[in-house]
Amino acid sequence: QKEVEQNSGPLSVPEGAIASLNCTYSDRGSQSFFWYRQYSGKSPELIMFIYSNGDKEDGRFTAQLNKASQYVSLLIRDSQPSDSATYLCAVKIRSNTGKLIFGQGTTLQVKP
Amino acid sequence: KAGVTQTPRYLIKTRGQQVTLSCSPISGHRSVSWYQQTPGQGLQFLFEYFSETQRNKGNFPGRFSGRQFSNSRSEMNVSTLELGDSALYLCASSLIAGGNNEQFFGPGTRLTVL
């Protein structure tokens, strides 16, 4: 079992819809969780991070964390074609380190 | 505030050569982590430095090494390059190593080994 799992997609949504990206992790002691967006040929860009159970909202983005289910998700409201990218979920397993474990990423396509 | 900078942005080397990549973190950030990204393996952790000390190391051979200077700038070195070392090498900067801190990536160095 991989430490961090994401559906590779592609996930296709129409412009204006809500895109839902999911990520599961295997280490129950994982501390904090990151969502990065990566455009083709570019480096990952941090969208949000979350470390407490529940929801965290920032503009059109909402991260949801459920530690009991070992599940973290990212919702993108009012999806735009410019949101088309690969979304990487990353998990920090231990609090005393900066090491992140990444999923393989989900490709999102937002169709005009 | 300037972001993370990495130099060079592109490198072409041949097998057996060695290479040194540089990373300057965001001003005030003291922790630098290095990652390798390939299409097959995705993003994999190489090592992490904080206050000039290596705090963590990923599952890479000893040909991969790094260091951090007193100004928090970091370098990584790959000796005896192999074709499989072709990848995007990314460095990430954060305020400190532990806790719930954001990590910001630099633009990366694209290494091609021929």
gemmi code that builds the backbone of each chain (N, CA, C; Angstrom):
import gemmi

chains = {
    "A": [
        ("GLN", (0.846, -1.198, 0.000), (0.000, 0.000, 0.000), (0.881, 1.247, 0.000)),
        ("LYS", (0.594, 2.158, -0.918), (1.365, 3.389, -0.965), (1.040, 4.245, 0.237)),
        ("GLU", (2.013, 5.043, 0.644), (1.812, 5.892, 1.821), (0.777, 6.984, 1.578)),
        ("VAL", (0.778, 7.544, 0.370), (-0.180, 8.589, 0.011), (-0.757, 8.223, -1.348)),
        ("GLU", (-2.058, 8.123, -1.432), (-2.687, 7.690, -2.671), (-3.656, 8.729, -3.207)),
        ("GLN", (-3.557, 8.938, -4.500), (-4.485, 9.819, -5.201), (-4.909, 9.122, -6.487)),
        ("ASN", (-6.108, 9.411, -6.923), (-6.567, 8.955, -8.218), (-5.876, 9.814, -9.275)),
        ("SER", (-5.206, 9.158, -10.225), (-4.413, 9.928, -11.194), (-5.262, 10.719, -12.173)),
        ("GLY", (-6.550, 10.305, -12.315), (-7.439, 11.021, -13.235), (-7.192, 10.620, -14.682)),
        ("PRO", (-7.530, 11.487, -15.659), (-7.895, 12.872, -15.404), (-9.315, 13.037, -14.872)),
        ("LEU", (-9.481, 14.047, -14.044), (-10.782, 14.450, -13.561), (-11.221, 15.619, -14.422)),
        ("SER", (-12.334, 15.445, -15.104), (-12.813, 16.473, -16.015), (-14.089, 17.090, -15.472)),
        ("VAL", (-14.112, 18.421, -15.348), (-15.299, 19.121, -14.862), (-15.574, 20.307, -15.780)),
        ("PRO", (-16.828, 20.702, -15.913), (-17.128, 21.890, -16.720), (-16.804, 23.171, -15.951)),
        ("GLU", (-16.526, 24.210, -16.676), (-16.250, 25.514, -16.060), (-17.415, 25.915, -15.161)),
        ("GLY", (-17.069, 26.406, -13.964), (-18.085, 26.832, -13.009), (-18.507, 25.751, -12.030)),
        ("ALA", (-18.134, 24.526, -12.284), (-18.521, 23.416, -11.402), (-17.563, 23.319, -10.212)),
        ("ILE", (-17.912, 22.432, -9.285), (-17.035, 22.142, -8.152), (-16.184, 20.926, -8.493)),
        ("ALA", (-14.877, 21.080, -8.340), (-13.963, 19.949, -8.529), (-13.599, 19.402, -7.162)),
        ("SER", (-13.675, 18.087, -7.025), (-13.367, 17.442, -5.760), (-12.190, 16.492, -5.940)),
        ("LEU", (-11.117, 16.767, -5.236), (-9.895, 15.975, -5.345), (-9.655, 15.272, -4.010)),
        ("ASN", (-9.320, 13.996, -4.090), (-9.236, 13.197, -2.875), (-7.861, 12.583, -2.682)),
        ("CYS", (-7.544, 12.319, -1.422), (-6.235, 11.784, -1.078), (-6.385, 10.945, 0.190)),
        ("THR", (-5.819, 9.748, 0.201), (-5.805, 8.935, 1.415), (-4.359, 8.659, 1.800)),
        ("TYR", (-4.145, 8.451, 3.086), (-2.789, 8.214, 3.575), (-2.793, 7.047, 4.551)),
        ("SER", (-1.661, 6.390, 4.655), (-1.629, 5.145, 5.428), (-1.142, 5.316, 6.864)),
        ("ASP", (-0.321, 6.327, 7.127), (0.237, 6.478, 8.479), (-0.715, 7.276, 9.360)),
        ("ARG", (-1.286, 6.590, 10.342), (-2.300, 7.223, 11.201), (-1.729, 8.374, 12.022)),
        ("GLY", (-0.411, 8.370, 12.212), (0.209, 9.430, 12.999), (0.571, 10.670, 12.193)),
        ("SER", (0.167, 10.725, 10.955), (0.519, 11.861, 10.098), (0.019, 13.170, 10.694)),
        ("GLN", (0.849, 14.199, 10.532), (0.634, 15.437, 11.265), (-0.035, 16.540, 10.461)),
        ("SER", (0.459, 16.794, 9.271), (-0.105, 17.896, 8.492), (-0.123, 17.527, 7.015)),
        ("PHE", (-0.956, 18.242, 6.291), (-1.330, 17.822, 4.944), (-1.342, 19.038, 4.025)),
        ("PHE", (-0.784, 18.849, 2.850), (-0.558, 19.961, 1.938), (-1.173, 19.649, 0.582)),
        ("TRP", (-1.700, 20.674, -0.050), (-2.126, 20.568, -1.441), (-1.292, 21.533, -2.274)),
        ("TYR", (-0.689, 20.976, -3.336), (0.079, 21.759, -4.274), (-0.555, 21.649, -5.656)),
        ("ARG", (-0.418, 22.695, -6.419), (-0.850, 22.695, -7.812), (0.407, 22.780, -8.671)),
        ("GLN", (0.462, 21.966, -9.717), (1.621, 21.981, -10.592), (1.158, 22.034, -12.041)),
        ("TYR", (1.520, 23.118, -12.694), (1.282, 23.231, -14.123), (2.398, 22.507, -14.855)),
        ("SER", (2.085, 22.061, -16.056), (3.052, 21.310, -16.847), (4.338, 22.117, -17.052)),
        ("GLY", (5.449, 21.512, -16.704), (6.743, 22.170, -16.888), (7.112, 23.159, -15.790)),
        ("LYS", (6.263, 23.281, -14.782), (6.522, 24.222, -13.682), (6.732, 23.461, -12.383)),
        ("SER", (7.114, 24.191, -11.343), (7.297, 23.572, -10.029), (5.989, 23.630, -9.238)),
        ("PRO", (5.842, 22.809, -8.207), (4.619, 22.815, -7.402), (4.427, 24.140, -6.676)),
        ("GLU", (3.182, 24.577, -6.634), (2.805, 25.825, -5.970), (1.860, 25.477, -4.822)),
        ("LEU", (2.178, 25.937, -3.628), (1.359, 25.613, -2.464), (-0.002, 26.309, -2.547)),
        ("ILE", (-1.063, 25.501, -2.413), (-2.413, 26.061, -2.387), (-2.874, 26.215, -0.941)),
        ("MET", (-2.797, 25.121, -0.189), (-3.273, 25.148, 1.190), (-2.576, 24.072, 1.994)),
        ("PHE", (-2.546, 24.273, 3.310), (-2.191, 23.161, 4.162), (-3.136, 23.133, 5.349)),
        ("ILE", (-3.323, 21.958, 5.907), (-4.285, 21.765, 6.983), (-3.725, 20.757, 7.958)),
        ("TYR", (-3.980, 20.952, 9.241), (-3.479, 19.984, 10.219), (-4.505, 19.643, 11.290)),
        ("SER", (-5.651, 20.335, 11.274), (-6.707, 19.991, 12.232), (-7.893, 19.402, 11.494)),
        ("ASN", (-8.579, 18.477, 12.136), (-9.781, 17.894, 11.548), (-10.786, 18.987, 11.190)),
        ("GLY", (-11.458, 18.789, 10.076), (-12.483, 19.738, 9.681), (-12.139, 20.386, 8.360)),
        ("ASP", (-12.708, 21.552, 8.147), (-12.548, 22.278, 6.886), (-11.700, 23.519, 7.080)),
        ("LYS", (-10.975, 23.865, 6.013), (-10.230, 25.117, 5.976), (-10.465, 25.737, 4.617)),
        ("GLU", (-10.916, 26.977, 4.629), (-11.300, 27.631, 3.383), (-10.362, 28.774, 3.058)),
        ("ASP", (-10.054, 28.926, 1.777), (-9.235, 30.046, 1.308), (-9.712, 30.379, -0.096)),
        ("GLY", (-10.537, 31.412, -0.189), (-11.064, 31.791, -1.493), (-11.933, 30.694, -2.078)),
        ("ARG", (-11.598, 30.247, -3.288), (-12.394, 29.200, -3.939), (-11.994, 27.790, -3.496)),
        ("PHE", (-10.993, 27.700, -2.655), (-10.467, 26.403, -2.248), (-10.889, 26.069, -0.817)),
        ("THR", (-11.275, 24.812, -0.619), (-11.558, 24.296, 0.719), (-10.846, 22.962, 0.883)),
        ("ALA", (-10.038, 22.866, 1.937), (-9.408, 21.597, 2.278), (-10.208, 20.959, 3.404)),
        ("GLN", (-10.390, 19.664, 3.315), (-11.136, 18.929, 4.334), (-10.270, 17.790, 4.837)),
        ("LEU", (-10.186, 17.663, 6.160), (-9.356, 16.630, 6.764), (-10.178, 15.773, 7.703)),
        ("ASN", (-10.055, 14.461, 7.547), (-10.706, 13.518, 8.445), (-9.641, 12.512, 8.869)),
        ("LYS", (-9.053, 12.735, 10.024), (-7.944, 11.885, 10.476), (-8.418, 10.478, 10.818)),
        ("ALA", (-9.644, 10.347, 11.297), (-10.156, 9.018, 11.641), (-10.242, 8.139, 10.390)),
        ("SER", (-10.625, 8.743, 9.278), (-10.728, 8.008, 8.018), (-9.454, 8.102, 7.192)),
        ("GLN", (-8.473, 8.852, 7.677), (-7.190, 9.025, 6.984), (-7.415, 9.509, 5.564)),
        ("TYR", (-8.089, 10.614, 5.496), (-8.603, 11.122, 4.223), (-8.504, 12.637, 4.229)),
        ("VAL", (-8.002, 13.187, 3.138), (-7.960, 14.642, 2.987), (-8.418, 14.971, 1.578)),
        ("SER", (-9.186, 16.026, 1.445), (-9.697, 16.382, 0.132), (-9.522, 17.869, -0.128)),
        ("LEU", (-9.617, 18.217, -1.389), (-9.562, 19.620, -1.816), (-10.745, 19.872, -2.731)),
        ("LEU", (-11.542, 20.867, -2.370), (-12.656, 21.275, -3.215), (-12.301, 22.592, -3.878)),
        ("ILE", (-12.567, 22.674, -5.168), (-12.357, 23.915, -5.904), (-13.723, 24.351, -6.426)),
        ("ARG", (-14.181, 25.448, -5.895), (-15.484, 25.973, -6.330), (-15.309, 26.855, -7.554)),
        ("ASP", (-16.383, 26.966, -8.354), (-16.367, 27.816, -9.538), (-15.100, 27.557, -10.358)),
        ("SER", (-14.879, 26.317, -10.717), (-13.659, 25.929, -11.429), (-13.485, 26.723, -12.715)),
        ("GLN", (-12.240, 27.109, -12.969), (-11.889, 27.874, -14.159), (-10.914, 27.071, -15.021)),
        ("PRO", (-10.897, 27.327, -16.326), (-9.919, 26.628, -17.180), (-8.485, 26.787, -16.670)),
        ("SER", (-8.193, 27.907, -16.024), (-6.846, 28.127, -15.489), (-6.539, 27.226, -14.297)),
        ("ASP", (-7.550, 26.538, -13.770), (-7.310, 25.574, -12.692), (-6.830, 24.232, -13.236)),
        ("SER", (-6.846, 24.067, -14.537), (-6.397, 22.811, -15.158), (-4.913, 22.625, -14.869)),
        ("ALA", (-4.611, 21.560, -14.138), (-3.240, 21.322, -13.665), (-3.230, 19.964, -12.969)),
        ("THR", (-2.068, 19.589, -12.475), (-1.960, 18.411, -11.620), (-1.937, 18.858, -10.172)),
        ("TYR", (-2.758, 18.213, -9.349), (-2.857, 18.582, -7.934), (-2.201, 17.481, -7.109)),
        ("LEU", (-1.230, 17.897, -6.338), (-0.436, 16.975, -5.539), (-0.830, 17.077, -4.072)),
        ("CYS", (-1.084, 15.931, -3.481), (-1.336, 15.851, -2.051), (-0.026, 15.440, -1.385)),
        ("ALA", (0.339, 16.108, -0.307), (1.574, 15.776, 0.405), (1.284, 15.668, 1.897)),
        ("VAL", (1.949, 14.737, 2.537), (1.700, 14.459, 3.946), (3.005, 14.557, 4.726)),
        ("LYS", (2.956, 15.248, 5.841), (4.089, 15.272, 6.762), (3.781, 14.253, 7.856)),
        ("ILE", (4.591, 13.200, 7.899), (4.283, 12.092, 8.794), (4.681, 12.395, 10.229)),
        ("ARG", (5.769, 13.103, 10.407), (6.261, 13.401, 11.755), (6.393, 14.901, 11.924)),
        ("SER", (6.102, 15.391, 13.112), (6.073, 16.831, 13.316), (7.464, 17.437, 13.432)),
        ("ASN", (8.487, 16.611, 13.702), (9.818, 17.174, 13.931), (10.673, 17.171, 12.668)),
        ("THR", (10.019, 17.010, 11.529), (10.750, 16.974, 10.268), (9.995, 17.750, 9.208)),
        ("GLY", (10.721, 18.172, 8.195), (10.061, 18.830, 7.085), (9.749, 17.880, 5.951)),
        ("LYS", (10.093, 16.594, 6.105), (9.926, 15.626, 5.032), (8.466, 15.467, 4.653)),
        ("LEU", (8.173, 15.629, 3.375), (6.829, 15.422, 2.845), (6.811, 14.169, 1.980)),
        ("ILE", (5.731, 13.394, 2.124), (5.482, 12.250, 1.254), (4.389, 12.664, 0.283)),
        ("PHE", (4.666, 12.535, -1.010), (3.733, 12.999, -2.026), (2.955, 11.844, -2.646)),
        ("GLY", (1.710, 12.137, -2.995), (0.964, 11.246, -3.864), (1.397, 11.481, -5.308)),
        ("GLN", (0.855, 10.648, -6.196), (1.257, 10.739, -7.595), (0.575, 11.901, -8.314)),
        ("GLY", (-0.428, 12.490, -7.674), (-1.088, 13.645, -8.279), (-2.332, 13.276, -9.072)),
        ("THR", (-3.283, 14.186, -9.078), (-4.504, 14.048, -9.877), (-4.525, 15.149, -10.922)),
        ("THR", (-4.702, 14.764, -12.177), (-4.789, 15.749, -13.249), (-6.220, 16.246, -13.361)),
        ("LEU", (-6.398, 17.528, -13.272), (-7.713, 18.162, -13.377), (-7.812, 18.891, -14.710)),
        ("GLN", (-8.906, 18.636, -15.424), (-9.190, 19.355, -16.665), (-10.502, 20.098, -16.486)),
        ("VAL", (-10.473, 21.398, -16.650), (-11.678, 22.209, -16.566), (-12.020, 22.650, -17.979)),
        ("LYS", (-13.176, 22.198, -18.444), (-13.559, 22.445, -19.836), (-14.446, 23.686, -19.941)),
        ("PRO", (-14.088, 24.623, -20.829), (-14.884, 25.862, -20.993), (-16.288, 25.549, -21.499)),
    ],
    "B": [
        ("LYS", (8.706, 39.960, -1.001), (9.759, 39.049, -0.553), (10.093, 38.095, -1.689)),
        ("ALA", (11.371, 37.939, -1.978), (11.766, 37.051, -3.067), (11.464, 35.618, -2.677)),
        ("GLY", (11.177, 34.816, -3.713), (10.886, 33.411, -3.473), (12.153, 32.595, -3.425)),
        ("VAL", (11.970, 31.288, -3.523), (13.080, 30.354, -3.537), (13.753, 30.422, -4.905)),
        ("THR", (15.057, 30.516, -4.905), (15.771, 30.527, -6.175), (16.656, 29.296, -6.287)),
        ("GLN", (16.735, 28.785, -7.507), (17.564, 27.616, -7.767), (18.404, 27.892, -9.013)),
        ("THR", (19.657, 27.481, -8.934), (20.532, 27.609, -10.090), (21.361, 26.346, -10.253)),
        ("PRO", (21.694, 25.984, -11.485), (21.141, 26.558, -12.709), (19.733, 26.042, -12.956)),
        ("ARG", (19.054, 26.563, -13.909), (17.704, 26.084, -14.204), (17.732, 24.842, -15.082)),
        ("TYR", (18.727, 24.736, -15.919), (18.856, 23.583, -16.816), (20.315, 23.138, -16.854)),
        ("LEU", (20.480, 21.836, -16.936), (21.823, 21.259, -17.000), (21.786, 20.028, -17.895)),
        ("ILE", (22.801, 19.905, -18.719), (22.978, 18.680, -19.495), (24.350, 18.130, -19.153)),
        ("LYS", (24.374, 16.886, -18.714), (25.625, 16.240, -18.331), (25.685, 14.867, -19.008)),
        ("THR", (26.857, 14.272, -18.957), (27.003, 12.908, -19.477), (27.242, 11.950, -18.322)),
        ("ARG", (26.978, 10.695, -18.590), (27.150, 9.671, -17.556), (28.567, 9.718, -16.978)),
        ("GLY", (28.650, 9.524, -15.686), (29.932, 9.518, -15.013), (30.365, 10.869, -14.471)),
        ("GLN", (29.788, 11.932, -14.997), (30.140, 13.265, -14.495), (29.475, 13.505, -13.153)),
        ("GLN", (29.834, 14.620, -12.534), (29.167, 15.006, -11.309), (28.540, 16.388, -11.503)),
        ("VAL", (27.596, 16.722, -10.635), (26.880, 17.980, -10.781), (26.585, 18.563, -9.396)),
        ("THR", (26.585, 19.875, -9.320), (26.224, 20.574, -8.080), (25.091, 21.545, -8.370)),
        ("LEU", (24.045, 21.442, -7.602), (22.891, 22.316, -7.741), (22.786, 23.210, -6.506)),
        ("SER", (22.289, 24.425, -6.712), (22.233, 25.376, -5.612), (20.803, 25.837, -5.348)),
        ("CYS", (20.533, 26.140, -4.094), (19.208, 26.593, -3.689), (19.357, 27.699, -2.644)),
        ("SER", (18.690, 28.817, -2.873), (18.635, 29.884, -1.875), (17.207, 29.991, -1.369)),
        ("PRO", (16.985, 29.754, -0.073), (15.618, 29.773, 0.446), (15.073, 31.194, 0.559)),
        ("ILE", (13.813, 31.283, 0.872), (13.174, 32.569, 1.142), (13.880, 33.213, 2.323)),
        ("SER", (14.069, 34.521, 2.254), (14.749, 35.231, 3.319), (14.097, 34.948, 4.677)),
        ("GLY", (14.899, 34.539, 5.639), (14.382, 34.217, 6.965), (14.068, 32.752, 7.165)),
        ("HIS", (13.948, 32.020, 6.085), (13.702, 30.576, 6.191), (15.020, 29.864, 6.449)),
        ("ARG", (14.979, 28.895, 7.352), (16.209, 28.221, 7.729), (16.232, 26.747, 7.356)),
        ("SER", (15.113, 26.250, 6.864), (15.054, 24.834, 6.512), (14.950, 24.680, 5.000)),
        ("VAL", (15.747, 23.776, 4.475), (15.721, 23.491, 3.039), (15.600, 21.979, 2.853)),
        ("SER", (14.651, 21.587, 2.024), (14.499, 20.179, 1.665), (14.686, 20.044, 0.160)),
        ("TRP", (15.204, 18.902, -0.250), (15.416, 18.617, -1.667), (14.548, 17.435, -2.084)),
        ("TYR", (14.009, 17.531, -3.297), (13.172, 16.464, -3.854), (13.586, 16.202, -5.301)),
        ("GLN", (13.384, 14.968, -5.713), (13.579, 14.596, -7.106), (12.212, 14.277, -7.706)),
        ("GLN", (11.924, 14.806, -8.868), (10.659, 14.507, -9.526), (10.915, 13.876, -10.890)),
        ("THR", (10.372, 12.685, -11.089), (10.433, 11.992, -12.367), (9.034, 11.545, -12.750)),
        ("PRO", (8.771, 11.350, -14.043), (7.428, 10.910, -14.460), (7.025, 9.581, -13.828)),
        ("GLY", (7.962, 8.692, -13.643), (7.631, 7.368, -13.132), (7.469, 7.305, -11.625)),
        ("GLN", (8.313, 7.994, -10.904), (8.342, 7.918, -9.434), (7.680, 9.103, -8.745)),
        ("GLY", (7.359, 10.127, -9.480), (6.759, 11.293, -8.855), (7.785, 12.069, -8.051)),
        ("LEU", (7.296, 12.734, -7.012), (8.162, 13.543, -6.146), (8.676, 12.692, -5.001)),
        ("GLN", (9.997, 12.597, -4.907), (10.587, 11.804, -3.842), (11.559, 12.648, -3.032)),
        ("PHE", (11.494, 12.481, -1.728), (12.314, 13.231, -0.797), (13.764, 12.762, -0.858)),
        ("LEU", (14.670, 13.735, -0.962), (16.101, 13.422, -0.968), (16.709, 13.641, 0.408)),
        ("PHE", (16.699, 14.876, 0.874), (17.197, 15.183, 2.217), (16.709, 16.552, 2.660)),
        ("GLU", (16.939, 16.795, 3.948), (16.474, 18.024, 4.594), (17.603, 18.594, 5.441)),
        ("TYR", (17.773, 19.907, 5.368), (18.794, 20.578, 6.152), (18.171, 21.683, 6.977)),
        ("PHE", (18.679, 21.815, 8.174), (18.274, 22.889, 9.075), (19.474, 23.266, 9.918)),
        ("SER", (19.772, 24.553, 9.977), (20.940, 25.030, 10.745), (22.204, 24.247, 10.404)),
        ("GLU", (22.422, 24.087, 9.119), (23.639, 23.466, 8.567), (23.760, 21.975, 8.881)),
        ("THR", (22.708, 21.367, 9.378), (22.740, 19.952, 9.742), (21.717, 19.175, 8.917)),
        ("GLN", (22.125, 18.022, 8.449), (21.180, 17.165, 7.750), (20.295, 16.480, 8.784)),
        ("ARG", (19.008, 16.696, 8.684), (18.076, 16.165, 9.679), (17.389, 14.890, 9.216)),
        ("ASN", (17.354, 14.696, 7.922), (16.593, 13.578, 7.395), (17.135, 13.239, 6.018)),
        ("LYS", (17.094, 11.971, 5.673), (17.599, 11.563, 4.364), (16.647, 10.535, 3.778)),
        ("GLY", (16.380, 10.653, 2.491), (15.516, 9.703, 1.799), (16.305, 8.493, 1.337)),
        ("ASN", (15.621, 7.618, 0.606), (16.220, 6.370, 0.154), (16.917, 6.542, -1.188)),
        ("PHE", (17.983, 7.270, -1.172), (18.774, 7.480, -2.372), (20.200, 7.018, -2.081)),
        ("PRO", (20.907, 6.593, -3.154), (22.295, 6.125, -2.926), (23.203, 7.241, -2.452)),
        ("GLY", (24.355, 6.838, -1.947), (25.312, 7.779, -1.407), (25.882, 8.746, -2.429)),
        ("ARG", (25.605, 8.495, -3.721), (26.068, 9.433, -4.751), (25.380, 10.797, -4.605)),
        ("PHE", (24.285, 10.777, -3.908), (23.526, 12.015, -3.669), (23.920, 12.572, -2.305)),
        ("SER", (24.377, 13.788, -2.298), (24.775, 14.392, -1.030), (24.391, 15.859, -1.042)),
        ("GLY", (24.452, 16.467, 0.115), (24.106, 17.877, 0.188), (24.786, 18.540, 1.342)),
        ("ARG", (24.583, 19.841, 1.416), (25.082, 20.590, 2.561), (24.321, 21.902, 2.645)),
        ("GLN", (24.423, 22.521, 3.791), (23.791, 23.820, 3.982), (24.807, 24.762, 4.619)),
        ("PHE", (24.762, 25.992, 4.177), (25.707, 26.990, 4.662), (25.070, 27.842, 5.767)),
        ("SER", (25.901, 28.657, 6.392), (25.417, 29.453, 7.527), (24.351, 30.462, 7.119)),
        ("ASN", (24.299, 30.822, 5.848), (23.271, 31.772, 5.391), (22.008, 31.038, 4.913)),
        ("SER", (21.929, 29.741, 5.204), (20.806, 28.848, 4.875), (20.785, 28.382, 3.423)),
        ("ARG", (21.610, 28.940, 2.590), (21.700, 28.426, 1.216), (22.157, 26.973, 1.256)),
        ("SER", (21.671, 26.214, 0.283), (21.983, 24.787, 0.278), (22.462, 24.359, -1.108)),
        ("GLU", (23.276, 23.356, -1.119), (23.715, 22.736, -2.365), (23.479, 21.243, -2.279)),
        ("MET", (23.189, 20.656, -3.435), (23.193, 19.201, -3.494), (24.134, 18.777, -4.617)),
        ("ASN", (24.765, 17.660, -4.410), (25.741, 17.139, -5.352), (25.361, 15.713, -5.740)),
        ("VAL", (25.494, 15.440, -7.018), (25.309, 14.062, -7.477), (26.588, 13.656, -8.197)),
        ("SER", (27.219, 12.622, -7.722), (28.458, 12.162, -8.346), (28.166, 10.957, -9.246)),
        ("THR", (29.081, 10.678, -10.148), (28.970, 9.530, -11.052), (27.552, 9.401, -11.616)),
        ("LEU", (27.168, 10.405, -12.362), (25.803, 10.471, -12.876), (25.426, 9.250, -13.698)),
        ("GLU", (24.166, 8.849, -13.531), (23.577, 7.759, -14.302), (22.407, 8.301, -15.113)),
        ("LEU", (22.038, 7.566, -16.172), (20.931, 8.026, -17.002), (19.667, 8.239, -16.176)),
        ("GLY", (19.457, 7.393, -15.186), (18.266, 7.471, -14.347), (18.224, 8.667, -13.427)),
        ("ASP", (19.297, 9.432, -13.371), (19.315, 10.638, -12.546), (18.671, 11.817, -13.259)),
        ("SER", (18.325, 11.629, -14.523), (17.638, 12.690, -15.254), (16.304, 12.965, -14.581)),
        ("ALA", (16.099, 14.193, -14.171), (14.913, 14.523, -13.386), (14.838, 16.024, -13.176)),
        ("LEU", (13.730, 16.439, -12.586), (13.598, 17.809, -12.092), (13.955, 17.777, -10.607)),
        ("TYR", (14.936, 18.545, -10.216), (15.350, 18.607, -8.822), (14.803, 19.889, -8.213)),
        ("LEU", (14.038, 19.691, -7.159), (13.326, 20.793, -6.529), (13.813, 21.003, -5.119)),
        ("CYS", (13.937, 22.247, -4.738), (14.218, 22.517, -3.348), (13.025, 23.255, -2.758)),
        ("ALA", (12.773, 22.979, -1.503), (11.653, 23.585, -0.791), (12.180, 24.286, 0.452)),
        ("SER", (11.615, 25.440, 0.714), (12.059, 26.288, 1.818), (10.946, 26.397, 2.846)),
        ("SER", (11.317, 26.310, 4.124), (10.333, 26.575, 5.171), (11.023, 27.282, 6.327)),
        ("LEU", (10.216, 27.863, 7.177), (10.747, 28.694, 8.267), (11.655, 27.866, 9.176)),
        ("ILE", (11.118, 26.771, 9.664), (11.889, 25.830, 10.477), (11.574, 24.437, 10.004)),
        ("ALA", (12.274, 23.449, 10.544), (12.116, 22.087, 10.046), (10.835, 21.432, 10.535)),
        ("GLY", (10.484, 21.604, 11.757), (9.357, 20.879, 12.316), (8.111, 21.725, 12.388)),
        ("GLY", (7.125, 21.192, 13.084), (5.880, 21.918, 13.272), (5.048, 21.978, 12.008)),
        ("ASN", (3.994, 22.747, 12.081), (3.090, 22.879, 10.949), (3.466, 24.108, 10.138)),
        ("ASN", (4.480, 23.952, 9.323), (4.983, 25.067, 8.532), (4.802, 24.804, 7.054)),
        ("GLU", (4.516, 25.861, 6.343), (4.372, 25.744, 4.900), (5.747, 25.539, 4.265)),
        ("GLN", (5.746, 24.796, 3.175), (6.960, 24.613, 2.387), (6.703, 25.170, 1.001)),
        ("PHE", (7.629, 25.982, 0.550), (7.503, 26.628, -0.750), (8.609, 26.127, -1.668)),
        ("PHE", (8.223, 25.757, -2.873), (9.182, 25.211, -3.810), (9.807, 26.281, -4.688)),
        ("GLY", (11.048, 26.038, -5.065), (11.700, 26.840, -6.073), (11.305, 26.367, -7.457)),
        ("PRO", (11.841, 27.015, -8.497), (11.470, 26.670, -9.867), (12.058, 25.350, -10.346)),
        ("GLY", (13.072, 24.859, -9.635), (13.661, 23.572, -9.990), (14.840, 23.690, -10.938)),
        ("THR", (15.636, 22.635, -10.940), (16.727, 22.473, -11.907), (16.430, 21.224, -12.720)),
        ("ARG", (16.320, 21.411, -14.012), (16.066, 20.271, -14.904), (17.402, 19.687, -15.325)),
        ("LEU", (17.699, 18.467, -14.857), (18.953, 17.790, -15.173), (18.692, 16.709, -16.212)),
        ("THR", (19.463, 16.760, -17.272), (19.414, 15.718, -18.304), (20.781, 15.051, -18.340)),
        ("VAL", (20.775, 13.722, -18.218), (22.018, 12.956, -18.269), (22.031, 12.151, -19.562)),
        ("LEU", (23.047, 12.388, -20.375), (23.136, 11.698, -21.675), (24.144, 10.568, -21.633)),
    ],
}
model = gemmi.Model(1)
for chain_id, residues in chains.items():
    chain = gemmi.Chain(chain_id)
    for i, (resn, *xyz) in enumerate(residues, 1):
        res = gemmi.Residue()
        res.name, res.seqid = resn, gemmi.SeqId(i, " ")
        for name, pos in zip(("N", "CA", "C"), xyz):
            atom = gemmi.Atom()
            atom.name, atom.element = name, gemmi.Element(name[0])
            atom.pos, atom.b_iso = gemmi.Position(*pos), 0.0
            res.add_atom(atom)
        chain.add_residue(res)
    model.add_chain(chain)
structure = gemmi.Structure()
structure.add_model(model)
structure.setup_entities()
